[in-house]
């Protein structure tokens, strides 16, 4: 367990929150489109939902996230577009970067993910599940699979995904 101080969330004054962080949630994302950015923002809002305390959220684009980032994390959320039936090359790069350095270090790591595409996200889902399974991570939230345009229901599901993983870490 590490200690640090979480910064204020939306609507909190800088002096309004000081608390001990007991868990770190790593968010690794590839956001090449406005829809992916919108999903990322909704997920992050969920990690700061009312009742979520003591979780430090560490956000990294997939191309810059490292094995050290993952080793410092108590849980991970992944976001990717579905490109030609597969996860983005950026998220695959993240997995390639962290695979061997963390292979035996993070068994049981709680994780969740979201995928957005204009067509079938199943190939990307299979790839993420396969790699996470090889790493022996534990899926701790229902995946969010989105095709087409975003609507309020999708935004709420993204918020719920972030909140669910953050809340799971409060018990970690």
For each residue, the residues with C-beta under 8 A, 3 or more apart:
1: 22 23
2: 21 24 72
3: 20 21 22
4: 21 56
5: 18 19 20 21
6: 9 17 19 21 54 55 56 57
7: 14 17
8: 12 13 14 16 17
9: 6 12 17 48
10: 45 48
11:
12: 8 9 16 17
13: 8 16
14: 7 8
15: 18
16: 8 12 13
17: 6 7 8 9 12
18: 5 15
19: 5 6 53 54
20: 3 5 54
21: 2 3 4 5 6 24 54 55 56
22: 1 3 54 55 170 172
23: 1 54 55 56 74 75 169 170 172
24: 2 21 55 56 57 58 72 73 74 75 169
25: 47 55 56 57 58 73 74 75 76 77 165 166 169
26: 58 60 65 69 70 72 73 75 76 77
27: 40 43 44 47 57 58 59 60 76 77 78 79
28: 60 61 62 65 69 76 77 78 79 91 94
29: 36 40 59 60 61 62 78 79 80
30: 36 61 62 63 79 80 81 88 90 91
31: 36 37 39 40 61 79
32: 36 81 88
33: 36 37 81 116
34: 37 38
35: 38 39 116 146 149 150
36: 29 30 31 32 33 39 40 79 81 116
37: 31 33 34 40 41
38: 34 35 41 42 150 155
39: 31 35 36 42 43 79 114 116 144 146 150 154 155 158
40: 27 29 31 36 37 43 44 79
41: 37 38 44 45
42: 38 39 45 46 155 156 158 159 162
43: 27 39 40 46 47 77 79 114 158 159 161 162
44: 27 40 41 47 48 57 59 162
45: 10 41 42 48 49 159 162
46: 42 43 49 158 159 160 161 162 163 164 166
47: 25 27 43 44 52 55 57 77 162 163 165 166
48: 9 10 44 45 52 57 166
49: 45 46 52 159 162 163 166 167
50:
51: 167
52: 47 48 49 55 163 166 167 170
53: 19 170
54: 6 19 20 21 22 23 170
55: 6 21 22 23 24 25 47 52 166 169 170
56: 4 6 21 23 24 25
57: 6 24 25 27 44 47 48 166
58: 24 25 26 27 69 72 73
59: 27 29 44
60: 26 27 28 29 64 65 69
61: 28 29 30 31 64 65 90
62: 28 29 30 65 80 88 90 91 93 94
63: 30 90 93 94
64: 60 61
65: 26 28 60 61 62 69 70 94 97 98
66: 69 70 97 98
67: 70 71 97 98 101 102
68: 71 72
69: 26 28 58 60 65 66 72 73
70: 26 65 66 67 73 76 98 102 106
71: 67 68 101 102 105 106
72: 2 24 26 58 68 69
73: 24 25 26 58 69 70 76 106 109
74: 23 24 25 109 110 169 172
75: 23 24 25 26 109 110 111 140 165 168 169 172
76: 25 26 27 28 70 73 109 110 111 112 137
77: 25 26 27 28 43 47 111 112 113 114 161 162 165
78: 27 28 29 91 94 111 112 113 114 128
79: 27 28 29 30 31 36 39 40 43 113 114 115
80: 29 30 62 87 88 90 91 113 114 115 124 128
81: 30 32 33 36 88 115 116 117
82: 85 86 87 115 116 117 118 119 120 121 123 124 147
83: 86 87 88 89 117 124
84:
85: 82 119 120 122 123 124
86: 82 83 92 123 124 127
87: 80 82 83 91 92 115 124 127 128
88: 30 32 62 80 81 83 91 92
89: 83 92 93
90: 30 61 62 63 80 93 94
91: 28 30 62 78 80 87 88 94 95 128
92: 86 87 88 89 95 96 127
93: 62 63 89 90 96 97
94: 28 62 63 65 78 90 91 97 98
95: 91 92 98 99 131
96: 92 93 99
97: 65 66 67 93 94 101
98: 65 66 67 70 94 95 101 102
99: 95 96 102 103 131 134 135
100: 103
101: 67 71 97 98 105
102: 67 70 71 98 99 105 106 135
103: 99 100 135
104: 107
105: 71 101 102
106: 70 71 73 102 109 135 136 137
107: 104 135 136 137
108: 136 137 138
109: 73 74 75 76 106 135 136 137 138
110: 74 75 76 137 138 139 140 165 168 169 172
111: 75 76 77 78 132 137 138 139 140 165
112: 76 77 78 139 140 141 142 143 161 164 165
113: 77 78 79 80 128 143 144
114: 39 43 77 78 79 80 143 144 145 146 158 161
115: 79 80 81 82 87 121 124 125 128 143 144 145 146
116: 33 35 36 39 81 82 121 146 147 150
117: 81 82 83 120 121 124 146 147
118: 82 147 148
119: 82 85 147
120: 82 85 117 123 147
121: 82 115 116 117 124 125 145 146 147
122: 85 125 126 145
123: 82 85 86 120 126 127
124: 80 82 83 85 86 87 115 117 121 127 128
125: 115 121 122 128 129 143 145
126: 122 123 129 130
127: 86 87 92 123 124 130 131
128: 78 80 87 91 113 115 124 125 131 132 143
129: 125 126 132 133 139
130: 126 127 133 134
131: 95 99 127 128 134 135
132: 111 128 129 135 137 139
133: 129 130 136 137
134: 99 130 131
135: 99 102 103 106 107 109 131 132
136: 106 107 108 109 133
137: 76 106 107 108 109 110 111 132 133
138: 108 109 110 111
139: 110 111 112 129 132 143
140: 75 110 111 112 164 165 168
141: 112 161 164 165 168
142: 112 161 164
143: 112 113 114 115 125 128 139
144: 39 113 114 115 154 157 158 161
145: 114 115 121 122 125
146: 35 39 114 115 116 117 121 150 154
147: 82 116 117 118 119 120 121
148: 118
149: 35
150: 35 38 39 116 146 154 155
151: 154 155
152: 155 156
153: 156 157
154: 39 144 146 150 151 157 158
155: 38 39 42 150 151 152 158 159
156: 42 152 153 159 160
157: 144 153 154 160 161
158: 39 42 43 46 114 144 154 155 161 162
159: 42 43 45 46 49 155 156 162 163
160: 46 156 157 163 164
161: 43 46 77 112 114 141 142 144 157 158 164 165
162: 42 43 44 45 46 47 49 77 158 159 165 166
163: 46 47 49 52 159 160 166 167
164: 46 112 140 141 142 160 161 167 168
165: 25 47 75 77 110 111 112 140 141 161 162 168 169
166: 25 46 47 48 49 52 55 57 162 163 169 170
167: 49 51 52 163 164 170 171
168: 75 110 140 141 164 165 171 172
169: 23 24 25 55 74 75 110 165 166 172
170: 22 23 52 53 54 55 166 167
171: 167 168
172: 22 23 74 75 110 168 169
